[in-house]
Amino acid sequence: MGLIATDKGGGDFDPITQGMHHAVCYGLFDLGTQFMETFGKWGHKVLLCWEIPEERIQIEKDGKKLDLPRATSKEYTLSLGIKANLRKDLETWRGRAFTADELSGFDVKNILGKNCLIQIIHQQKGDKVYANVASITPLMKGVASKQPENPIKYFAFGDMTEIPEGTPEWIVKKIQASKEWKALNANPSHPDEPPFDVSSIPEDSIPF
């Protein structure tokens, strides 16, 4: 089924440095229907996650020290409406506008494994500085694409019923707060779902 968008209506680390970064999309999470306090209404939200190979972090896991790329994310309403941020960012990433056929149903899963340039801008809130994804554009000509170092993470209601192992706790809590998760687990009898098949990711080409 995929995660279809249409035109119908954590950590104590220094923030990622400001500026343009080569990034690889390795995560896509369906957050389900969430209450948007800013607008006082419900909306279907998704979360996109990128790793930034040039910015590294050293962590210890299972007794081993790992050198991994820093990660960032951005939350969107699942819509390709004319004013939707998801549409704006996907079109600048693709380098062209969506066609009418694409607007009738675009599988957002196609972005997994894709490369781009993301612009990080810092925003001060109280005593914390947040590194926000301000814009997304294609790689410059001649720049080689990179493979994701992190395992591909994908979750979509309708495609699966279990949140992938290793999903950060703050994302898990977001998903579990959705209307869909609560409805799903009101009747927990469901078959186990296979993990997302990384080999199904299309070749890295724009526009997806």
TORKE-726991 format. One record per residue: residue number from 1; x, y, z of N, C-alpha, C in turn. Coordinates in nm, 2 decimals. Layout:
REM residues N
NODE   k     nx     ny     nz    cax    cay    caz     cx     cy     cz
NODE NUM      X      Y      Z      X      Y      Z      X      Y      Z
...
This chain:
REM residues 208
NODE   k     nx     ny     nz    cax    cay    caz     cx     cy     cz
NODE   1   0.08  -0.12   0.00   0.00   0.00   0.00   0.09   0.12   0.00
NODE   2   0.19   0.13   0.08   0.28   0.24   0.09   0.21   0.36   0.17
NODE   3   0.29   0.46   0.18   0.24   0.58   0.25   0.21   0.69   0.15
NODE   4   0.08   0.70   0.12   0.05   0.78   0.00   0.01   0.93   0.04
NODE   5   0.07   1.02  -0.01   0.03   1.16   0.01  -0.04   1.21  -0.12
NODE   6  -0.14   1.30  -0.09  -0.22   1.35  -0.20  -0.24   1.50  -0.18
NODE   7  -0.31   1.57  -0.28  -0.34   1.71  -0.26  -0.47   1.73  -0.20
NODE   8  -0.53   1.62  -0.14  -0.66   1.63  -0.07  -0.63   1.65   0.08
NODE   9  -0.76   1.75   0.07  -0.76   1.79   0.20  -0.75   1.68   0.31
NODE  10   1.56   1.47   2.05   1.60   1.40   2.17   1.75   1.39   2.21
NODE  11   1.83   1.42   2.29   1.97   1.40   2.34   2.03   1.52   2.38
NODE  12   2.14   1.51   2.46   2.21   1.62   2.51   2.34   1.65   2.43
NODE  13   2.32   1.66   2.30   2.44   1.68   2.21   2.43   1.83   2.16
NODE  14   2.54   1.88   2.12   2.54   2.01   2.05   2.46   1.99   1.92
NODE  15   2.39   2.10   1.88   2.31   2.09   1.76   2.40   2.08   1.64
NODE  16   2.34   2.02   1.54   2.41   2.01   1.41   2.44   2.15   1.36
NODE  17   2.56   2.17   1.30   2.61   2.30   1.26   2.51   2.36   1.16
NODE  18   2.50   2.49   1.16   2.42   2.56   1.06   2.48   2.55   0.92
NODE  19   2.40   2.56   0.82   2.45   2.55   0.68   2.39   2.44   0.60
NODE  20   2.45   2.42   0.48   2.41   2.31   0.39   2.49   2.19   0.42
NODE  21   2.41   2.07   0.42   2.48   1.94   0.45   2.43   1.84   0.35
NODE  22   2.52   1.75   0.30   2.48   1.63   0.23   2.41   1.54   0.32
NODE  23   2.29   1.49   0.28   2.21   1.41   0.37   2.15   1.29   0.29
NODE  24   2.12   1.19   0.37   2.06   1.07   0.31   1.93   1.04   0.39
NODE  25   1.82   1.02   0.33   1.70   0.99   0.40   1.70   0.84   0.43
NODE  26   1.69   0.81   0.56   1.70   0.67   0.61   1.57   0.63   0.69
NODE  27   1.48   0.73   0.72   1.37   0.69   0.80   1.24   0.77   0.75
NODE  28   1.13   0.69   0.76   1.00   0.75   0.73   0.90   0.68   0.82
NODE  29   0.84   0.76   0.90   0.74   0.71   1.00   0.61   0.77   0.99
NODE  30   0.51   0.69   0.97   0.37   0.73   0.98   0.33   0.76   1.13
NODE  31   0.31   0.88   1.16   0.28   0.92   1.30   0.13   0.91   1.33
NODE  32   0.05   0.88   1.22  -0.09   0.87   1.24  -0.16   1.01   1.26
NODE  33  -0.28   1.00   1.30  -0.36   1.12   1.33  -0.33   1.18   1.46
NODE  34  -0.27   1.30   1.47  -0.23   1.36   1.59  -0.31   1.49   1.61
NODE  35  -0.32   1.53   1.73  -0.39   1.66   1.76  -0.28   1.77   1.75
NODE  36  -0.31   1.87   1.67  -0.22   1.98   1.65  -0.27   2.10   1.73
NODE  37  -0.20   2.12   1.84  -0.24   2.22   1.94  -0.24   2.36   1.88
NODE  38  -0.14   2.39   1.79  -0.13   2.52   1.73  -0.26   2.56   1.65
NODE  39  -0.32   2.46   1.59  -0.43   2.48   1.50  -0.56   2.44   1.57
NODE  40  -0.55   2.36   1.68  -0.67   2.32   1.75  -0.75   2.21   1.67
NODE  41  -0.68   2.13   1.59  -0.75   2.03   1.52  -0.66   1.91   1.50
NODE  42  -0.72   1.80   1.44  -0.64   1.68   1.42  -0.59   1.68   1.27
NODE  43  -0.47   1.61   1.26  -0.41   1.60   1.12  -0.33   1.48   1.12
NODE  44  -0.31   1.42   0.99  -0.23   1.30   0.97  -0.09   1.35   0.95
NODE  45   0.00   1.30   1.04   0.14   1.35   1.04   0.24   1.24   1.00
NODE  46   0.35   1.28   0.94   0.46   1.19   0.90   0.59   1.25   0.95
NODE  47   0.69   1.17   0.97   0.82   1.21   1.01   0.93   1.16   0.91
NODE  48   1.00   1.25   0.86   1.12   1.22   0.77   1.25   1.23   0.85
NODE  49   1.34   1.13   0.83   1.46   1.13   0.90   1.58   1.12   0.80
NODE  50   1.68   1.20   0.83   1.80   1.20   0.74   1.93   1.18   0.83
NODE  51   2.03   1.12   0.78   2.16   1.11   0.84   2.25   1.21   0.76
NODE  52   2.35   1.26   0.83   2.44   1.36   0.78   2.58   1.30   0.79
NODE  53   2.63   1.24   0.68   2.76   1.17   0.69   2.88   1.25   0.74
NODE  54   2.88   1.38   0.71   2.99   1.47   0.74   3.00   1.51   0.89
NODE  55   2.88   1.49   0.96   2.88   1.52   1.10   2.87   1.39   1.17
NODE  56   2.96   1.36   1.26   2.97   1.23   1.33   2.94   1.24   1.47
NODE  57   2.91   1.12   1.53   2.88   1.11   1.67   2.94   0.97   1.72
NODE  58   3.00   0.97   1.83   3.05   0.84   1.88   2.96   0.80   2.00
NODE  59   2.91   0.68   1.99   2.83   0.62   2.09   2.87   0.48   2.12
NODE  60   2.83   0.43   2.24   2.86   0.30   2.28   2.73   0.21   2.28
NODE  61   2.74   0.10   2.21   2.62   0.01   2.20   2.67  -0.13   2.21
NODE  62   2.60  -0.20   2.31   2.64  -0.35   2.33   2.79  -0.37   2.35
NODE  63   2.85  -0.27   2.42   2.99  -0.28   2.46   3.08  -0.24   2.35
NODE  64   3.03  -0.19   2.24   3.11  -0.15   2.12   3.10   0.00   2.10
NODE  65   3.21   0.06   2.07   3.21   0.20   2.03   3.18   0.22   1.88
NODE  66   3.09   0.30   1.85   3.04   0.32   1.71   3.06   0.46   1.67
NODE  67   3.10   0.48   1.55   3.11   0.61   1.49   3.00   0.62   1.38
NODE  68   2.90   0.70   1.41   2.79   0.71   1.32   2.76   0.85   1.28
NODE  69   2.68   0.87   1.17   2.65   1.00   1.12   2.54   1.06   1.22
NODE  70   2.55   1.19   1.24   2.44   1.26   1.31   2.31   1.25   1.23
NODE  71   2.20   1.26   1.30   2.07   1.25   1.23   1.98   1.37   1.27
NODE  72   1.89   1.40   1.17   1.80   1.51   1.20   1.66   1.46   1.14
NODE  73   1.56   1.53   1.17   1.42   1.49   1.12   1.33   1.62   1.10
NODE  74   1.22   1.60   1.04   1.12   1.70   1.02   0.99   1.64   1.01
NODE  75   0.89   1.70   1.08   0.75   1.65   1.08   0.67   1.73   0.98
NODE  76   0.58   1.65   0.92   0.49   1.71   0.82   0.35   1.66   0.83
NODE  77   0.26   1.74   0.78   0.12   1.69   0.76   0.13   1.61   0.63
NODE  78   0.06   1.49   0.62   0.06   1.41   0.51  -0.03   1.47   0.40
NODE  79   0.02   1.56   0.33  -0.07   1.63   0.23   0.02   1.69   0.12
NODE  80  -0.03   1.69   0.00   0.04   1.75  -0.11  -0.05   1.87  -0.16
NODE  81  -0.13   1.93  -0.07  -0.20   2.05  -0.10  -0.11   2.16  -0.14
NODE  82  -0.16   2.26  -0.20  -0.08   2.37  -0.26   0.00   2.44  -0.15
NODE  83  -0.05   2.45  -0.03   0.02   2.52   0.08   0.10   2.43   0.17
NODE  84   0.09   2.30   0.14   0.15   2.20   0.23   0.31   2.20   0.23
NODE  85   0.37   2.20   0.35   0.51   2.20   0.36   0.58   2.08   0.30
NODE  86   0.51   1.96   0.31   0.56   1.84   0.25   0.57   1.86   0.09
NODE  87   0.47   1.91   0.03   0.48   1.94  -0.11   0.59   2.03  -0.15
NODE  88   0.60   2.14  -0.07   0.71   2.24  -0.10   0.84   2.18  -0.09
NODE  89   0.87   2.10   0.02   1.00   2.04   0.04   1.03   1.93  -0.07
NODE  90   0.93   1.85  -0.10   0.95   1.75  -0.20   0.98   1.80  -0.34
NODE  91   0.91   1.91  -0.37   0.93   1.97  -0.50   1.07   2.04  -0.51
NODE  92   1.12   2.10  -0.41   1.25   2.16  -0.42   1.35   2.05  -0.41
NODE  93   1.33   1.94  -0.35   1.42   1.82  -0.35   1.42   1.76  -0.48
NODE  94   1.31   1.74  -0.55   1.30   1.68  -0.68   1.35   1.78  -0.79
NODE  95   1.34   1.91  -0.76   1.38   2.00  -0.86   1.28   2.03  -0.97
NODE  96   1.16   1.99  -0.94   1.04   2.02  -1.03   0.91   2.00  -0.96
NODE  97   0.81   2.06  -1.01   0.68   2.05  -0.95   0.62   1.91  -0.98
NODE  98   0.52   1.87  -0.90   0.45   1.75  -0.92   0.35   1.76  -1.04
NODE  99   0.34   1.65  -1.11   0.23   1.65  -1.21   0.10   1.63  -1.15
NODE 100  -0.01   1.65  -1.23  -0.14   1.62  -1.18  -0.16   1.48  -1.14
NODE 101  -0.10   1.38  -1.22  -0.11   1.24  -1.19  -0.04   1.21  -1.05
NODE 102   0.07   1.27  -1.03   0.15   1.25  -0.91   0.07   1.30  -0.79
NODE 103   0.00   1.42  -0.81  -0.07   1.48  -0.70  -0.19   1.39  -0.65
NODE 104  -0.24   1.31  -0.74  -0.35   1.22  -0.71  -0.31   1.11  -0.62
NODE 105  -0.18   1.09  -0.60  -0.13   0.98  -0.51   0.01   0.95  -0.53
NODE 106   0.10   1.01  -0.44   0.24   0.99  -0.45   0.29   0.91  -0.33
NODE 107   0.36   0.80  -0.35   0.40   0.71  -0.24   0.53   0.77  -0.18
NODE 108   0.52   0.83  -0.06   0.63   0.90   0.00   0.74   0.80   0.03
NODE 109   0.72   0.67   0.04   0.82   0.57   0.06   0.93   0.58  -0.04
NODE 110   0.90   0.64  -0.16   1.00   0.65  -0.26   1.13   0.73  -0.22
NODE 111   1.11   0.81  -0.12   1.23   0.90  -0.08   1.33   0.82   0.00
NODE 112   1.30   0.70   0.05   1.39   0.63   0.14   1.52   0.59   0.06
NODE 113   1.63   0.62   0.12   1.76   0.60   0.05   1.81   0.71  -0.04
NODE 114   1.72   0.81  -0.06   1.76   0.92  -0.15   1.85   1.02  -0.08
NODE 115   1.94   1.08  -0.17   2.03   1.18  -0.12   1.98   1.32  -0.15
NODE 116   2.03   1.42  -0.08   1.98   1.56  -0.10   2.08   1.65  -0.02
NODE 117   2.06   1.78  -0.04   2.12   1.88   0.05   2.01   1.94   0.14
NODE 118   2.04   1.94   0.27   1.95   2.01   0.36   2.02   2.13   0.42
NODE 119   1.94   2.23   0.44   1.99   2.35   0.51   1.94   2.35   0.65
NODE 120   2.04   2.35   0.75   2.01   2.36   0.89   2.02   2.50   0.94
NODE 121   1.92   2.54   1.01   1.92   2.68   1.07   1.89   2.66   1.22
NODE 122   1.96   2.73   1.31   1.94   2.72   1.45   1.83   2.81   1.50
NODE 123   1.75   2.76   1.59   1.65   2.84   1.66   1.66   2.83   1.81
NODE 124   1.67   2.94   1.87   1.68   2.95   2.02   1.54   2.94   2.08
NODE 125   1.52   2.85   2.17   1.40   2.84   2.25   1.43   2.83   2.40
NODE 126   1.42   2.93   2.48   1.46   2.93   2.62   1.61   2.91   2.62
NODE 127   1.66   2.81   2.69   1.80   2.79   2.71   1.85   2.68   2.61
NODE 128   1.77   2.64   2.51   1.80   2.53   2.42   1.81   2.59   2.28
NODE 129   1.90   2.53   2.20   1.92   2.56   2.06   1.88   2.44   1.98
NODE 130   1.78   2.46   1.89   1.73   2.35   1.80   1.79   2.37   1.66
NODE 131   1.83   2.26   1.60   1.88   2.26   1.46   1.76   2.22   1.37
NODE 132   1.70   2.31   1.30   1.58   2.28   1.22   1.62   2.27   1.07
NODE 133   1.55   2.18   1.00   1.56   2.16   0.86   1.48   2.27   0.79
NODE 134   1.55   2.37   0.73   1.49   2.48   0.67   1.45   2.46   0.52
NODE 135   1.54   2.39   0.45   1.51   2.36   0.31   1.58   2.24   0.26
NODE 136   1.53   2.18   0.15   1.59   2.06   0.09   1.60   2.08  -0.06
NODE 137   1.72   2.05  -0.11   1.74   2.07  -0.25   1.82   1.94  -0.30
NODE 138   1.82   1.92  -0.44   1.90   1.81  -0.49   2.05   1.83  -0.47
NODE 139   2.13   1.72  -0.48   2.27   1.73  -0.48   2.32   1.81  -0.60
NODE 140   2.43   1.88  -0.58   2.49   1.95  -0.70   2.54   1.85  -0.80
NODE 141   2.54   1.89  -0.92   2.59   1.80  -1.03   2.73   1.76  -1.00
NODE 142   2.76   1.63  -1.02   2.89   1.58  -1.00   2.92   1.53  -0.87
NODE 143   2.82   1.55  -0.77   2.84   1.50  -0.63   2.79   1.36  -0.63
NODE 144   2.87   1.26  -0.58   2.82   1.12  -0.58   2.73   1.10  -0.46
NODE 145   2.63   1.02  -0.49   2.53   0.98  -0.38   2.60   0.88  -0.29
NODE 146   2.55   0.88  -0.16   2.60   0.80  -0.06   2.49   0.70  -0.02
NODE 147   2.53   0.58   0.03   2.44   0.48   0.08   2.42   0.51   0.23
NODE 148   2.30   0.49   0.28   2.27   0.51   0.42   2.35   0.42   0.51
NODE 149   2.41   0.47   0.62   2.49   0.39   0.71   2.39   0.33   0.82
NODE 150   2.29   0.40   0.85   2.19   0.35   0.94   2.10   0.25   0.87
NODE 151   2.04   0.15   0.94   1.94   0.07   0.88   1.82   0.15   0.84
NODE 152   1.76   0.12   0.72   1.64   0.19   0.68   1.53   0.16   0.77
NODE 153   1.46   0.27   0.82   1.35   0.25   0.91   1.22   0.30   0.84
NODE 154   1.12   0.22   0.84   0.99   0.25   0.77   0.88   0.20   0.85
NODE 155   0.78   0.28   0.88   0.65   0.24   0.94   0.54   0.31   0.88
NODE 156   0.43   0.24   0.84   0.31   0.30   0.79   0.19   0.22   0.83
NODE 157   0.09   0.28   0.89  -0.03   0.21   0.92  -0.09   0.16   0.79
NODE 158  -0.14   0.04   0.79  -0.19  -0.02   0.67  -0.09  -0.11   0.60
NODE 159   0.04  -0.08   0.62   0.14  -0.17   0.57   0.19  -0.26   0.68
NODE 160   0.18  -0.22   0.80   0.24  -0.30   0.91   0.17  -0.27   1.04
NODE 161   0.19  -0.35   1.14   0.12  -0.33   1.27   0.22  -0.32   1.39
NODE 162   0.35  -0.34   1.36   0.46  -0.33   1.46   0.55  -0.22   1.43
NODE 163   0.59  -0.14   1.53   0.69  -0.04   1.51   0.83  -0.11   1.50
NODE 164   0.91  -0.07   1.40   1.04  -0.13   1.38   1.13  -0.13   1.50
NODE 165   1.20  -0.24   1.52   1.29  -0.25   1.64   1.40  -0.14   1.62
NODE 166   1.44  -0.08   1.73   1.54   0.02   1.72   1.49   0.16   1.69
NODE 167   1.36   0.18   1.68   1.30   0.31   1.66   1.32   0.39   1.79
NODE 168   1.37   0.52   1.78   1.39   0.60   1.90   1.26   0.61   1.98
NODE 169   1.28   0.61   2.11   1.16   0.61   2.20   1.07   0.73   2.18
NODE 170   1.12   0.85   2.15   1.03   0.96   2.13   0.95   0.95   2.01
NODE 171   0.99   0.87   1.91   0.91   0.85   1.79   0.81   0.74   1.82
NODE 172   0.84   0.64   1.90   0.75   0.54   1.94   0.63   0.60   2.01
NODE 173   0.67   0.69   2.11   0.56   0.76   2.19   0.47   0.84   2.10
NODE 174   0.52   0.91   2.00   0.44   0.98   1.91   0.34   0.89   1.83
NODE 175   0.39   0.78   1.78   0.31   0.69   1.71   0.20   0.64   1.80
NODE 176   0.24   0.60   1.92   0.14   0.54   2.02   0.04   0.64   2.06
NODE 177   0.06   0.77   2.04  -0.04   0.87   2.08  -0.14   0.89   1.97
NODE 178  -0.13   0.83   1.86  -0.22   0.85   1.74  -0.35   0.78   1.76
NODE 179  -0.45   0.83   1.69  -0.58   0.76   1.68  -0.57   0.62   1.63
NODE 180  -0.48   0.60   1.52  -0.47   0.47   1.46  -0.41   0.37   1.55
NODE 181  -0.31   0.41   1.62  -0.24   0.31   1.71  -0.34   0.26   1.82
NODE 182  -0.41   0.36   1.88  -0.51   0.32   1.98  -0.62   0.23   1.93
NODE 183  -0.66   0.26   1.81  -0.77   0.17   1.75  -0.71   0.03   1.72
NODE 184  -0.59   0.03   1.67  -0.52  -0.10   1.63  -0.50  -0.19   1.75
NODE 185  -0.46  -0.12   1.86  -0.43  -0.20   1.98  -0.55  -0.23   2.07
NODE 186  -0.67  -0.17   2.03  -0.79  -0.21   2.10  -0.83  -0.35   2.06
NODE 187  -0.78  -0.39   1.94  -0.80  -0.53   1.89  -0.67  -0.58   1.85
NODE 188  -0.58  -0.63   1.94  -0.44  -0.66   1.91  -0.42  -0.79   1.84
NODE 189  -0.52  -0.86   1.79  -0.50  -0.98   1.72  -0.47  -0.95   1.58
NODE 190  -0.34  -0.97   1.54  -0.29  -0.94   1.41  -0.17  -1.02   1.38
NODE 191  -0.14  -1.06   1.25  -0.02  -1.14   1.22   0.10  -1.05   1.23
NODE 192   0.22  -1.12   1.25   0.34  -1.05   1.24   0.37  -1.00   1.10
NODE 193   0.43  -0.89   1.09   0.46  -0.83   0.96   0.61  -0.85   0.93
NODE 194   0.65  -0.87   0.81   0.79  -0.88   0.77   0.85  -0.75   0.78
NODE 195   0.98  -0.74   0.80   1.05  -0.61   0.80   1.05  -0.55   0.66
NODE 196   1.07  -0.42   0.66   1.08  -0.35   0.53   1.19  -0.40   0.44
NODE 197   1.17  -0.43   0.32   1.27  -0.49   0.23   1.35  -0.37   0.17
NODE 198   1.48  -0.36   0.21   1.56  -0.25   0.16   1.58  -0.26   0.01
NODE 199   1.58  -0.38  -0.04   1.61  -0.40  -0.19   1.50  -0.34  -0.27
NODE 200   1.38  -0.31  -0.21   1.27  -0.25  -0.28   1.29  -0.10  -0.31
NODE 201   1.39  -0.04  -0.24   1.41   0.10  -0.26   1.46   0.12  -0.41
NODE 202   1.40   0.22  -0.48   1.44   0.24  -0.62   1.58   0.30  -0.62
NODE 203   1.64   0.29  -0.74   1.77   0.35  -0.77   1.77   0.50  -0.73
NODE 204   1.88   0.55  -0.68   1.88   0.69  -0.64   1.88   0.78  -0.76
NODE 205   1.76   0.83  -0.80   1.75   0.92  -0.91   1.64   1.02  -0.87
NODE 206   1.66   1.14  -0.92   1.56   1.25  -0.90   1.48   1.25  -1.03
NODE 207   1.34   1.27  -1.02   1.26   1.29  -0.90   1.20   1.16  -0.85
NODE 208   1.27   1.08  -0.78   1.23   0.97  -0.71   1.17   0.86  -0.80
